[in-house]
Amino acid sequence: MKTVLPPGNPFAPETLSDPWAFYAAAHRIAPAFALPGTPITYVIGYDAVVDAVGRVEEFSNAFGTDLAGARSQDPEVTAILETGWPAVDTMLTADPPVHTRYRKLVNLAFSMKKVEALEARIREIVVQLIAAMEAKAARGETVDFVADFAIPLPVAVIASEIGMQGSTDVLTVKRWSDAFADRLGQMIPRERELECAREVVEFQRHSKVLIDERRANPTGDLLSDLVHASVDGEKPLDDAEIMSVLQQLMVAGNETTTSTLAAGLLNLIQNPEALARVQNDPAMIPNMVEEMLRLETPTSGMWRVVKRDTEIAGIPVKAGTMLMLRYAAANRDPSRFDNPDAFLPDRKNARTHLAFGRGIHMCVGNMLSRKELAVAFQELLARLDSFALAPGAQLVWKPNMLLRGLSGLPITFTARTGAPQTGAEQAA
Ligand code: HEM
């Protein structure tokens, strides 16, 4: 079969930062293609991605070892990691039945009921962050929406849920989270590899103290649930397993929500008519959040390993092939979403996006991040107005194979006048 490829390299830094023209060109050619000279088949069509995530017998999530690559051979990195606890494949990088066991336990802690119970705390953090941004602007300092709002919100929420609030500060949690994210998704220099390994061990030692405390005295937070949870009479998780789950929650929950908040506000700034409509009708916010997730898709893609010779979207794939399921491209597939590059807060099928994946690995934190995003935009739009990019603002998207996001978003704004309802009143 003749292979027709879209122009450009999908993993070149400039394409990772600004992939939309590449995806649009690729959609005109085929829903999937083998990348010559690599073991990778790149899947972009909406239906093809949905098909792939459903075929768990053929397409495995056990890609952790493949990604570890040369790093796992580095004796100095290994020596540092050996001073901590062993890495265990839990949710993201595990297949059933191992995956099923962890997922059941973690689902308990992320139920809708638990997320609803967190809403007041999320709103409290959001209101504090908005007040701090207003104070900073009043002092004549530039507000960077990423550093001043979009990073601290999810970090504070997850830190409080995994029991780290109070015992350590938000910046430390973010530092640990970045170390795990760098190890997973980026080509990083060896010095950074060593630094990341040290961060991993520091995180594990800190977690061990908290785990022991919760074993002795459960406090009702997520960490207490994980330490004591037992499904179907199975033995509770051991230290290394709990650390692996905590690490995934910390990493998966931070950068992604940060990126959606930042890209979401940028969409509103760039679409003043849409912003005005949502300001006048805050009931649109939940659907607008879905549209932001569809357009930004901060987890741009995820790997699968082909377990036996088969096909995807008519392309033959051999055992050992790596599938790159490109969620960000699928979410702009014109056969699924009309006018796919447009930001339409009232788009009817926005919620059918694949930003959280689908199937057994669908994001365990999807309800939590949807709640954070909705509360954040309720309060931001109720309290602030006239959002604009700060003069001279440069927008840079970090080139990362799996996680794409803005590195900064300098903004200006005014306080909203005319006694607006607070977000909580709108939500009621
Ligand atoms: C906007 C925010 C988020 C986005 C876009 C996102 C995206 C995703 C995606 C695409 C997957 C599926 C990966 C695959 O197909 O293999 C996933 C899985 C996962 N997410 Fe999220 N996520 C977000 C927020 C969160 C939060 C807040 C948490 C937890 C606090 C979280 C925890 C996880 C975990 C543990 C998994 C692995 C689940 C499994 O393999 O069973 N995520 N996420």
Boltz pocket constraint, residues with backbone or C-beta under 6 A from the ligand:
constraints:
  - pocket:
      binder: B
      contacts: [[A, 61], [A, 91], [A, 92], [A, 93], [A, 94], [A, 103], [A, 158], [A, 245], [A, 248], [A, 249], [A, 250], [A, 252], [A, 253], [A, 254], [A, 256], [A, 257], [A, 260], [A, 297], [A, 298], [A, 299], [A, 302], [A, 303], [A, 327], [A, 354], [A, 355], [A, 356], [A, 357], [A, 358], [A, 360], [A, 361], [A, 362], [A, 363], [A, 364], [A, 365], [A, 366], [A, 368], [A, 369]]
      max_distance: 6.0
